Amino acid sequence: MKRIVWYGVKDVRLETDAPVPECEEGGVLIKTEAFSVCGTDIKAYNAGNTRLTHPQTVGHEFVGRVEVSKTPEFKKGDRVVMAPTIGCNECYYCKIGKRNLCQKPRSIGFQIPGAMAEYLPLPADAVKGGHLIRCPDDIPAPVAAIAEPLSCVINGLSRAPVNKMEDALVIGLGAIGLLHSIAIRNAGVKNIITSEFPGRKADIAKDLGFTIIHPDELKKTWKDLSNGLGFELVVIAAPSQEVQEIAPGYARKGGYVSYFASLPPEHEKLNLSSRMIHYNELVLYGTSDSTPGHVMESVKLLGRRKDDFQKLITVLPMEQWFEGYKGVMEMRYAKVVLIP
């Protein structure tokens, strides 16, 4: 089979003669239909990842069908997506349903061979833990392949009463910012302002009907755009230290600020106003990964808004994986889905 393998920094290879993996007892073997490129995959290419040991098949966002099943929970032909972080089911966080915060997690594409391959073997604990989620046939494969990143967005938005809000600001329109914008609209928020520099990503947002403000203009117009109060929700989907420091200033009193984009270790410290957070009663929070329940919600939302999500996606054959990586890095693509 074909697979995309990480060997080290700037050393990722397409292999075309790998053996088809075996299916372990209690597990399943998935024949992939499509898999998408995550920002984490690109970070690993450029700088490595402490969770990776080489060689490892990369990728954790996919849709596929069960080819071999050694468990009664699934049969051949079942179409599935996945919450890729497999919890231990023993720690405090797993026991309260937050497997995404597991103290001893394993994840496909890192500790376990990943999804950027024609066949993906999934272990028994992935099946027992409920990490495989059935996906309807009427969702196109490229759209279904982004169920996992959308589930992370759904996790983040579940931390705030979004369905009761009037307005929101999304800063940064990579794939995650665009996914946030669509999900916030789906929650019923009427006034959604997005901020991004001119280019492909801003064009996609415009095509989706969102208001786009240049980051420099946002600093001048944010009050006018939010009835003079600031925004009830500010989502930071831009990995910029400067942006993450000034973003809470765009929130109204009692507002929520979602720190979704992570920063590299050398820039992880932020200079924030404690007085502003205190006197404005702001809620600042982060989001990490998602649970199987969030993936279930993601699949439902993908089914409702297929056409919107399709606009984010550039589809390439698996052989053009590097063009996909490069296109995202050069901001020519928002979300790349590869077809094996």
The 8 nearest C-alpha neighbors of each residue, nearest first, counted from 0:
[[1, 17, 16, 15, 19, 117, 18, 2],
 [0, 2, 15, 14, 116, 117, 16, 17],
 [1, 3, 116, 14, 115, 13, 4, 117],
 [4, 2, 13, 115, 12, 56, 14, 57],
 [3, 5, 56, 12, 55, 11, 57, 54],
 [6, 4, 11, 55, 54, 7, 53, 56],
 [7, 5, 54, 53, 10, 11, 4, 55],
 [8, 6, 10, 5, 9, 53, 47, 11],
 [7, 9, 44, 47, 10, 46, 45, 43],
 [10, 8, 44, 45, 7, 11, 46, 6],
 [11, 9, 7, 8, 6, 5, 12, 44],
 [10, 12, 5, 4, 6, 9, 44, 7],
 [13, 11, 4, 3, 14, 10, 5, 6],
 [12, 14, 3, 2, 4, 15, 1, 11],
 [15, 13, 2, 1, 16, 12, 3, 17],
 [14, 16, 1, 0, 17, 13, 2, 3],
 [15, 17, 0, 14, 1, 18, 2, 19],
 [16, 18, 0, 15, 1, 19, 14, 2],
 [19, 17, 0, 20, 16, 1, 21, 15],
 [18, 20, 0, 17, 118, 21, 117, 119],
 [21, 19, 18, 120, 22, 118, 119, 28],
 [20, 22, 23, 19, 120, 28, 18, 67],
 [21, 23, 28, 27, 120, 26, 20, 24],
 [24, 22, 26, 25, 21, 122, 27, 69],
 [25, 23, 26, 69, 22, 123, 70, 122],
 [24, 26, 123, 70, 69, 23, 27, 122],
 [25, 27, 123, 122, 23, 24, 69, 121],
 [26, 28, 68, 121, 67, 22, 69, 120],
 [27, 29, 120, 67, 22, 66, 119, 65],
 [30, 28, 65, 119, 66, 64, 118, 31],
 [31, 29, 118, 64, 63, 66, 117, 65],
 [30, 32, 63, 117, 33, 118, 29, 62],
 [31, 33, 63, 62, 140, 338, 30, 339],
 [34, 32, 338, 62, 61, 31, 337, 144],
 [35, 33, 61, 337, 144, 60, 336, 115],
 [34, 36, 336, 60, 335, 337, 144, 61],
 [35, 37, 335, 336, 40, 38, 34, 58],
 [38, 36, 39, 40, 35, 41, 60, 58],
 [37, 39, 41, 40, 42, 36, 327, 43],
 [38, 40, 42, 37, 41, 43, 36, 44],
 [41, 39, 43, 37, 38, 42, 44, 36],
 [40, 42, 44, 38, 43, 39, 45, 324],
 [43, 41, 39, 45, 44, 40, 46, 38],
 [44, 42, 47, 40, 48, 46, 41, 45],
 [43, 45, 41, 9, 8, 42, 46, 47],
 [46, 44, 42, 43, 8, 9, 47, 41],
 [45, 47, 43, 8, 42, 44, 48, 9],
 [46, 48, 43, 8, 44, 45, 7, 42],
 [49, 47, 43, 50, 51, 46, 42, 52],
 [48, 50, 51, 47, 52, 43, 109, 46],
 [51, 49, 48, 109, 110, 52, 47, 106],
 [52, 50, 109, 48, 49, 53, 110, 55],
 [51, 53, 54, 55, 50, 109, 110, 49],
 [54, 52, 6, 55, 5, 51, 7, 4],
 [53, 55, 6, 5, 52, 4, 56, 7],
 [54, 56, 53, 5, 4, 57, 112, 52],
 [57, 55, 4, 113, 112, 3, 108, 5],
 [56, 58, 108, 113, 115, 4, 55, 3],
 [57, 59, 114, 113, 108, 115, 60, 40],
 [58, 60, 114, 108, 107, 113, 83, 61],
 [61, 59, 35, 34, 147, 144, 58, 145],
 [62, 60, 34, 144, 33, 80, 35, 114],
 [61, 63, 80, 144, 33, 32, 79, 143],
 [64, 62, 31, 32, 30, 79, 78, 29],
 [65, 63, 78, 76, 77, 30, 29, 79],
 [64, 66, 29, 75, 76, 77, 67, 28],
 [65, 67, 75, 29, 28, 30, 64, 76],
 [68, 66, 28, 27, 65, 75, 69, 22],
 [69, 67, 27, 70, 74, 75, 73, 26],
 [68, 70, 25, 24, 26, 27, 67, 71],
 [69, 71, 25, 72, 68, 26, 73, 27],
 [72, 70, 73, 69, 74, 68, 25, 26],
 [71, 73, 70, 74, 126, 68, 127, 69],
 [74, 72, 71, 70, 68, 77, 75, 65],
 [73, 75, 68, 77, 76, 65, 72, 71],
 [74, 76, 65, 66, 77, 67, 68, 73],
 [77, 75, 65, 64, 78, 74, 66, 73],
 [76, 78, 64, 65, 75, 74, 79, 73],
 [79, 77, 64, 134, 63, 133, 76, 65],
 [80, 78, 133, 134, 132, 63, 62, 64],
 [81, 79, 62, 132, 131, 61, 134, 133],
 [82, 80, 131, 83, 130, 132, 79, 147],
 [81, 83, 130, 291, 84, 290, 294, 147],
 [84, 82, 106, 81, 107, 59, 85, 130],
 [85, 83, 106, 105, 82, 86, 99, 104],
 [86, 84, 105, 104, 106, 125, 83, 87],
 [85, 87, 104, 98, 101, 88, 93, 84],
 [86, 88, 89, 103, 104, 90, 85, 101],
 [89, 87, 93, 86, 90, 94, 128, 98],
 [90, 88, 87, 93, 94, 91, 86, 92],
 [89, 91, 93, 92, 88, 94, 102, 101],
 [92, 90, 94, 93, 95, 89, 101, 102],
 [93, 91, 97, 95, 94, 101, 90, 98],
 [94, 92, 98, 88, 96, 97, 90, 95],
 [93, 95, 91, 92, 96, 90, 88, 89],
 [94, 96, 92, 93, 97, 91, 98, 90],
 [95, 97, 93, 94, 98, 92, 290, 99],
 [98, 96, 92, 93, 99, 100, 95, 290],
 [97, 99, 93, 101, 86, 100, 96, 92],
 [98, 100, 97, 289, 288, 101, 290, 84],
 [101, 99, 98, 97, 92, 102, 93, 287],
 [102, 100, 98, 104, 86, 92, 103, 99],
 [101, 103, 104, 100, 90, 92, 87, 86],
 [104, 102, 101, 87, 86, 105, 90, 100],
 [105, 103, 86, 101, 85, 102, 87, 84],
 [106, 104, 85, 110, 84, 86, 103, 111],
 [107, 105, 84, 83, 109, 110, 85, 111],
 [108, 106, 111, 113, 109, 112, 59, 83],
 [113, 107, 109, 57, 58, 112, 59, 111],
 [108, 110, 51, 107, 111, 106, 50, 112],
 [109, 111, 105, 106, 107, 108, 51, 50],
 [110, 112, 107, 109, 108, 106, 113, 105],
 [113, 111, 56, 108, 107, 55, 109, 57],
 [108, 114, 112, 57, 107, 58, 56, 59],
 [113, 115, 58, 59, 116, 119, 61, 57],
 [116, 114, 58, 3, 2, 57, 113, 34],
 [117, 115, 2, 118, 114, 1, 3, 119],
 [116, 118, 31, 1, 30, 339, 0, 2],
 [119, 117, 30, 116, 29, 31, 19, 120],
 [118, 120, 29, 28, 114, 121, 30, 116],
 [121, 119, 28, 22, 27, 29, 20, 122],
 [122, 120, 27, 26, 28, 119, 125, 123],
 [123, 121, 26, 125, 124, 23, 120, 27],
 [122, 124, 26, 25, 126, 125, 127, 121],
 [123, 125, 127, 126, 122, 128, 85, 26],
 [126, 124, 128, 130, 123, 122, 127, 85],
 [125, 127, 123, 124, 129, 128, 130, 131],
 [128, 126, 124, 129, 125, 123, 130, 25],
 [127, 129, 125, 126, 130, 124, 85, 86],
 [130, 128, 126, 127, 131, 125, 291, 132],
 [129, 131, 82, 125, 291, 128, 81, 126],
 [132, 130, 81, 129, 80, 79, 126, 82],
 [133, 131, 80, 79, 81, 130, 134, 295],
 [132, 134, 79, 78, 80, 131, 135, 77],
 [133, 135, 79, 78, 80, 132, 136, 298],
 [136, 134, 137, 138, 133, 78, 302, 298],
 [135, 137, 138, 134, 78, 139, 140, 143],
 [136, 138, 135, 139, 302, 134, 140, 305],
 [137, 139, 136, 143, 302, 135, 140, 142],
 [140, 138, 142, 141, 143, 137, 136, 305],
 [139, 141, 143, 142, 33, 144, 32, 138],
 [142, 140, 144, 143, 139, 336, 33, 314],
 [143, 141, 144, 140, 139, 145, 309, 308],
 [142, 144, 140, 145, 146, 141, 138, 62],
 [143, 145, 61, 62, 141, 142, 34, 146],
 [146, 144, 143, 147, 148, 142, 60, 149],
 [147, 145, 149, 143, 144, 297, 148, 150],
 [146, 148, 150, 149, 145, 60, 294, 82],
 [149, 147, 151, 150, 145, 146, 152, 175],
 [148, 150, 152, 146, 151, 147, 297, 153],
 [149, 151, 294, 153, 147, 293, 297, 148],
 [152, 150, 289, 154, 148, 288, 149, 153],
 [151, 153, 149, 155, 150, 154, 179, 156],
 [154, 152, 150, 156, 151, 155, 157, 293],
 [155, 153, 151, 157, 152, 156, 289, 293],
 [156, 154, 152, 286, 153, 157, 158, 151],
 [155, 157, 153, 158, 154, 159, 152, 161],
 [156, 158, 154, 155, 159, 153, 160, 161],
 [157, 159, 156, 155, 154, 160, 284, 161],
 [158, 160, 157, 161, 156, 255, 155, 232],
 [161, 159, 162, 163, 164, 158, 157, 156],
 [160, 162, 164, 163, 159, 186, 156, 183],
 [161, 163, 186, 160, 164, 187, 188, 183],
 [164, 162, 161, 160, 165, 188, 187, 186],
 [165, 163, 161, 162, 166, 188, 231, 160],
 [166, 164, 188, 189, 190, 163, 231, 167],
 [167, 165, 190, 191, 164, 188, 230, 231],
 [166, 168, 232, 191, 230, 233, 231, 192],
 [167, 169, 233, 192, 193, 191, 234, 232],
 [168, 170, 193, 234, 233, 235, 176, 194],
 [171, 169, 194, 235, 236, 193, 234, 237],
 [172, 170, 237, 236, 195, 176, 194, 173],
 [173, 171, 176, 177, 200, 195, 174, 170],
 [172, 174, 176, 175, 333, 171, 177, 200],
 [173, 175, 333, 177, 334, 176, 178, 172],
 [176, 174, 178, 177, 173, 179, 236, 172],
 [177, 175, 172, 179, 173, 236, 178, 171],
 [176, 178, 180, 174, 172, 179, 175, 173],
 [179, 177, 175, 181, 180, 176, 174, 182],
 [180, 178, 176, 182, 177, 181, 183, 152],
 [179, 181, 177, 183, 178, 182, 184, 176],
 [180, 182, 184, 178, 183, 179, 185, 177],
 [181, 183, 185, 179, 184, 180, 178, 186],
 [184, 182, 186, 180, 185, 181, 179, 188],
 [185, 183, 181, 188, 186, 187, 182, 180],
 [184, 186, 182, 183, 187, 181, 188, 300],
 [187, 185, 162, 183, 184, 188, 182, 161],
 [186, 188, 184, 185, 162, 189, 183, 164],
 [189, 187, 184, 165, 166, 186, 164, 190],
 [190, 188, 165, 187, 191, 166, 184, 164],
 [189, 191, 166, 188, 165, 167, 192, 225],
 [192, 190, 167, 166, 168, 189, 193, 209],
 [193, 191, 168, 210, 211, 167, 169, 190],
 [194, 192, 169, 211, 168, 170, 210, 212],
 [193, 195, 212, 170, 211, 214, 213, 171],
 [196, 194, 171, 213, 172, 214, 201, 212],
 [195, 197, 213, 198, 214, 201, 194, 212],
 [198, 196, 201, 195, 199, 213, 202, 200],
 [199, 197, 201, 200, 202, 196, 330, 331],
 [198, 200, 202, 201, 331, 203, 332, 330],
 [201, 199, 203, 202, 198, 172, 333, 204],
 [200, 202, 204, 203, 198, 199, 197, 195],
 [201, 203, 199, 205, 200, 204, 206, 198],
 [204, 202, 206, 200, 205, 201, 207, 199],
 [205, 203, 207, 201, 206, 202, 209, 208],
 [204, 206, 202, 208, 207, 203, 209, 201],
 [207, 205, 203, 208, 204, 202, 209, 310],
 [208, 206, 204, 205, 209, 203, 307, 310],
 [207, 209, 205, 206, 204, 210, 203, 211],
 [210, 208, 205, 204, 207, 211, 192, 191],
 [209, 211, 192, 193, 212, 208, 205, 191],
 [212, 210, 193, 194, 209, 192, 213, 195],
 [213, 211, 194, 217, 193, 214, 216, 195],
 [212, 214, 216, 196, 215, 195, 194, 217],
 [215, 213, 217, 216, 194, 195, 212, 196],
 [216, 214, 217, 213, 218, 219, 212, 196],
 [217, 215, 213, 219, 218, 214, 220, 212],
 [216, 218, 214, 220, 221, 219, 215, 212],
 [217, 219, 216, 215, 220, 221, 214, 249],
 [220, 218, 216, 217, 221, 215, 222, 223],
 [219, 221, 217, 223, 222, 218, 216, 224],
 [222, 220, 224, 217, 223, 219, 218, 225],
 [223, 221, 227, 225, 224, 220, 229, 228],
 [222, 224, 220, 225, 227, 221, 226, 228],
 [223, 225, 221, 222, 226, 220, 227, 192],
 [224, 226, 229, 222, 227, 223, 230, 228],
 [227, 225, 228, 223, 224, 222, 229, 230],
 [226, 228, 222, 225, 223, 229, 224, 221],
 [229, 227, 251, 226, 225, 222, 230, 252],
 [228, 230, 251, 250, 225, 249, 222, 227],
 [231, 229, 250, 251, 232, 167, 225, 166],
 [230, 232, 254, 251, 167, 166, 250, 255],
 [233, 231, 167, 255, 230, 254, 256, 168],
 [232, 234, 256, 168, 167, 169, 257, 250],
 [235, 233, 257, 169, 256, 170, 236, 168],
 [236, 234, 170, 258, 237, 259, 257, 260],
 [235, 237, 260, 171, 176, 259, 170, 234],
 [236, 238, 171, 239, 235, 260, 170, 242],
 [239, 237, 260, 262, 261, 236, 240, 243],
 [240, 238, 242, 241, 237, 243, 262, 260],
 [239, 241, 243, 242, 244, 266, 238, 269],
 [242, 240, 244, 239, 243, 245, 269, 246],
 [241, 243, 239, 245, 244, 240, 246, 237],
 [244, 242, 240, 246, 241, 245, 239, 235],
 [243, 245, 241, 242, 246, 271, 269, 270],
 [244, 246, 242, 248, 243, 247, 241, 249],
 [245, 247, 248, 243, 249, 242, 244, 233],
 [248, 246, 249, 250, 245, 256, 244, 233],
 [247, 249, 246, 250, 245, 275, 229, 251],
 [248, 250, 229, 247, 246, 230, 221, 251],
 [251, 249, 230, 229, 247, 254, 248, 231],
 [252, 250, 229, 230, 254, 228, 231, 253],
 [253, 251, 279, 254, 280, 281, 250, 229],
 [252, 254, 280, 281, 279, 251, 255, 282],
 [255, 253, 231, 251, 281, 252, 250, 232],
 [254, 256, 282, 232, 281, 283, 231, 233],
 [257, 255, 283, 233, 232, 234, 282, 247],
 [258, 256, 234, 284, 259, 285, 235, 283],
 [259, 257, 285, 235, 260, 284, 256, 234],
 [258, 260, 236, 257, 235, 286, 285, 261],
 [261, 259, 236, 238, 237, 258, 235, 262],
 [260, 262, 238, 259, 263, 258, 267, 237],
 [261, 263, 267, 238, 266, 264, 260, 239],
 [262, 264, 266, 265, 267, 261, 238, 240],
 [265, 263, 267, 266, 262, 268, 261, 240],
 [264, 266, 263, 267, 268, 262, 240, 269],
 [267, 265, 264, 263, 268, 262, 240, 269],
 [266, 268, 264, 262, 265, 263, 269, 240],
 [269, 267, 266, 270, 265, 240, 264, 262],
 [270, 268, 244, 271, 267, 240, 243, 266],
 [269, 271, 244, 268, 272, 245, 243, 240],
 [272, 270, 244, 269, 273, 245, 276, 275],
 [271, 273, 275, 274, 276, 270, 277, 244],
 [272, 274, 276, 275, 277, 271, 278, 270],
 [273, 275, 277, 272, 276, 278, 279, 271],
 [276, 274, 272, 277, 278, 273, 279, 248],
 [275, 277, 281, 273, 274, 279, 280, 278],
 [278, 276, 274, 280, 275, 279, 273, 281],
 [277, 279, 275, 280, 274, 276, 281, 252],
 [278, 280, 252, 281, 276, 275, 277, 253],
 [281, 279, 253, 277, 278, 276, 252, 282],
 [280, 282, 253, 276, 254, 279, 255, 283],
 [281, 283, 255, 256, 254, 284, 280, 253],
 [284, 282, 256, 255, 257, 281, 258, 285],
 [283, 285, 257, 258, 256, 282, 286, 255],
 [286, 284, 258, 259, 257, 287, 283, 155],
 [287, 285, 155, 259, 288, 284, 258, 154],
 [286, 288, 289, 285, 99, 151, 100, 259],
 [287, 289, 151, 99, 286, 290, 154, 84],
 [290, 288, 151, 99, 154, 293, 150, 287],
 [289, 291, 293, 292, 99, 82, 98, 294],
 [292, 290, 294, 82, 293, 130, 295, 129],
 [293, 291, 295, 290, 294, 296, 289, 150],
 [292, 294, 150, 296, 290, 295, 291, 289],
 [295, 293, 297, 150, 291, 296, 292, 298],
 [294, 296, 292, 298, 297, 293, 291, 132],
 [297, 295, 293, 299, 294, 298, 300, 292],
 [296, 298, 294, 150, 300, 295, 299, 146],
 [297, 299, 301, 295, 300, 296, 146, 294],
 [300, 298, 296, 302, 297, 301, 303, 295],
 [299, 301, 303, 297, 302, 298, 304, 296],
 [302, 300, 298, 304, 305, 303, 299, 297],
 [301, 303, 299, 300, 305, 304, 138, 298],
 [302, 304, 300, 301, 305, 299, 306, 298],
 [305, 303, 301, 307, 306, 302, 300, 308],
 [306, 304, 308, 301, 307, 302, 303, 309],
 [305, 307, 309, 308, 304, 310, 303, 301],
 [308, 306, 304, 309, 305, 310, 207, 311],
 [307, 309, 310, 305, 306, 311, 304, 142],
 [308, 310, 306, 311, 312, 307, 305, 142],
 [309, 311, 308, 307, 312, 306, 203, 207],
 [312, 310, 309, 308, 334, 333, 203, 313],
 [311, 313, 334, 309, 310, 335, 314, 336],
 [312, 314, 335, 334, 336, 315, 332, 311],
 [315, 313, 336, 337, 335, 312, 316, 141],
 [314, 316, 337, 319, 336, 338, 317, 313],
 [317, 315, 338, 337, 318, 319, 339, 314],
 [316, 318, 337, 339, 338, 319, 320, 315],
 [317, 319, 316, 320, 13, 339, 315, 321],
 [320, 318, 322, 317, 321, 316, 315, 323],
 [321, 319, 323, 317, 322, 318, 324, 337],
 [322, 320, 324, 323, 319, 325, 318, 326],
 [323, 321, 325, 319, 320, 324, 326, 315],
 [324, 322, 320, 326, 321, 325, 335, 327],
 [325, 323, 321, 327, 322, 326, 328, 320],
 [326, 324, 328, 322, 327, 323, 321, 329],
 [325, 327, 331, 329, 323, 332, 328, 324],
 [326, 328, 330, 332, 329, 324, 325, 331],
 [329, 327, 325, 330, 326, 324, 331, 41],
 [328, 330, 326, 327, 331, 325, 332, 324],
 [331, 329, 327, 328, 332, 326, 333, 199],
 [332, 330, 326, 329, 327, 199, 333, 328],
 [333, 331, 327, 326, 330, 334, 313, 335],
 [332, 334, 174, 173, 311, 200, 327, 312],
 [335, 333, 312, 174, 332, 311, 313, 336],
 [334, 336, 313, 36, 312, 35, 323, 314],
 [337, 335, 35, 314, 34, 141, 313, 36],
 [336, 338, 317, 315, 316, 34, 33, 35],
 [337, 339, 33, 316, 317, 315, 32, 336],
 [338, 317, 117, 316, 337, 33, 32, 116]]
